[in-house]
């Protein structure tokens, strides 16, 4: 059996939570492989909205196992709050969620370092969510981190204190006031709560399920263009958001990867700083923001908006070997007379179809225009009822990217989803 993968192909916020929830019916195991609680995976069903930050998006499906993999960084306080909200809905979260012992923990002082570091950058801010995720990954790669399995050790508090003191020493370089004891008692209580979940050797568990012929769906956070290696560095996240991240974030061999679903919005958004070639700082951009409710599920921050970027999409598809595409939020474009998609860039005056190395390069998008469909798509449930103009847009995307669009989402609810027959 293989691990199928759901990836965001843009700058995050593509709608991965909904799609994982929709697909979860076909997978007994759902696994998060990277990222931290800055992720805000929104799910809508039965007239309710749920936002998940650390827990995999299959948790609301009965008979599913949800694994938080070793590539994830966990804030115990946020995790406890999230799980208690889920439990209040009658969901037996402790029976459905397992946590890898090799996942790293976000300490309260990680969040302080995040805030102090971002404040010191002034106009060069990266746009961190200030959740302590970057500093936690720094400690992981610097071989200083505290892991979930360490909470079971007799000297856990000693390990915690040693890392906290390193953080206090590090913070001396900043002119930043803080209380190192803030949240510590609450954090320790949340750790005890976390220990009531199955703490597992994730890599063995994942491979055991595969050997037992159980299908696994791997759920990514953020988006491909925020990958620490291949994104718009330094305006990136701290983990591998491409398909390669599945192997290191769950402990699976490359040959175990199966189908790769790439999720993209019918337009683009980005949160925080960094290049955004098709950004619209005009009334059209604001219309996209309002109609798409483009405000962060975790932070509430307004998202930057723009037209679809096919250059960036091709790049993301290449990096992860995407073989099926899922189009999200097409209904947001219902009222536009004209729809645009970038098919190339002019970088410093030279036309190219590649994403440039230089994050600070002057990029001008080269657009192709499409006639808008001017019809409400949100209530359509059959492909044959979709307007000709909309399908023209979809088929052009498929031709440009050489990958089929197999699922089209026309609203936030589970039911607002069309599965296409591309045979």
C-alpha positions, 0 to 999 in steps of 0.5 A: 500500500502507498501514502497518498499526499495532499499538498498546497501548491501556492503560499498556503491557505489553499483549502487543504483542510476541507479536501482532507476531510472530504477524502478521509472517507476513503482513508483509514489513516490520516497523517500530518507530516510537517508544520506547526500551529500556524496552520489553520485548516478550516472544515465546514459541514452540517452548518458548522465551521471548525478550524484545526491547527495541529490535529489532522483533518480526518479527526471528524471521520469515524473509524479514522486514525490520525497521526501527528508525525515527527516533522510537526512541531507542537505547542502543548497549550494550543494542542490542548485547547484544540482537542478540548474543543473537539471533545466538547463536540462529542468527538473521541479525540483521544481514540482517534489521534496519535502523536509521534514521540519524535515530534518536537515541542514548542516551549513558551520561550520559543514564542518569546524568541519569535516575537523578539526576533521579528520585532528587531527586523523592523521593515524586513519582517518575515511576517511570522505568526509569532507561534514560536515555530521557527525557533522550535525548528532552529532548536531541532536542527541545532540539536537542542530541541525537546521532543514529545518522547522526552516528556516520559523521561524522569529528568524531563523538567531538567531538560526543559529547564536547560533549553529555557536557560539557553533561550534566556541567554540567546534573548540577551542580544535583543532589547525586548522585555519578557517574562520567562515564567509566563505560560510555563505552569500552563504549558506543563499542565498541557504536557500532562494532558498530551501524555493522555494520548497514544505516544508512538514510534511514528515511523514504525506505526506508519510502515506497519499500517502500510504493510497491513494494506491500510491506505494513508493520506498525508496532510501538509501545512502551508504551501509549496511556495513557502518551502524552506528550500524551494520557496521565496527565501527568506520569506518562507516557513521552516519546514519542507512543504513539498512531497519530499517532506512526507518522507522525512516527516513521517519516516517513509521511504520515497518508494512508498509515495503514491498519488500526489494531490495538488491543491490550488485556489482559482486565484492566489493569496499570500500572508506576510511579506515576500514576493507575489508577482500577481498581487492586486493592490486595487479594488479588484484585489479587495473584491477578491479578499472580501468575496473569498473571505481572505482573512487568516483562520489562525491570525485573522490577518487580511491576506494579499490577493491576486490572479492565478500564477501558472508559472509558480504552479508549474514549479510546485507541480515539478517539485512534488510530482503532482498527478492530480489537481484540485481547484478551490474557491472557483465560486469566488470569481463568479461575478468578474467580467474578466479573469486573468492568469499569469502564463509567464514573467518578465524579470528585469525586462526579460520574459521567462517561464521559470521562477527566478532565484532572486527573491527581490527581482522585479517581476511583471506577470504576463497575463492571458485573459478569460471571459467571466462566467457571471453565474453562481457556481456554489449550488452546482453539483454536476460537471455538465452544469458548469458554464462553458466559460468556466470550463474554458478556464479549467481546460486551459489550466489543465493544458498549461500544467499538463495535469488533470483537474479532478476535483472542483470545490465550489464552496466551503461545505463538504457537499460543495464538491464536484468529482470529475471523470477525466477518463 
